[in-house]
Amino acid sequence: MDIQIIARDGEPEYAVLPWAQYQALLKAAGVTEQPPREATARHAAAADQVLPGLDQLRSLREGKGIAIEALARTVGISPSYLALIESGERQPDAAIRRSLAWELTVPGWRDES
């Protein structure tokens, strides 16, 4: 299996695997009902709408007194990449946005993700 393990504070938190392997695991477990793919995509889009704009990222971080190096290390990205996100030069993927929301305790993140 081609599995990616995502850890937080040195402990495994998520396992990411290809869709086909996920489907095979569900089948082996006897799970037959699954949400349609379009429902999953709508759910992911709704999760993105809950998070504040990335233009607020720097002020959220600074308001909590978190150094850019500390937040980047916790999220699993480099401080230079986080600086590019904060300046609007880069757009992070949904996983990084959710991780940033978690670390910055953005209200409502768990309701949609």
Secondary structure, DSSP 8 states (H G I E B T S, - for coil): ---EEEEETTEEEEEE--HHHHHHHHHHHT------HHHHHHHHHHHHHHS--GGGHHHHHHHTT--HHHHHHHHTS-HHHHHHHHHTS----HHHHHHHHHHTT-TTHHHH-
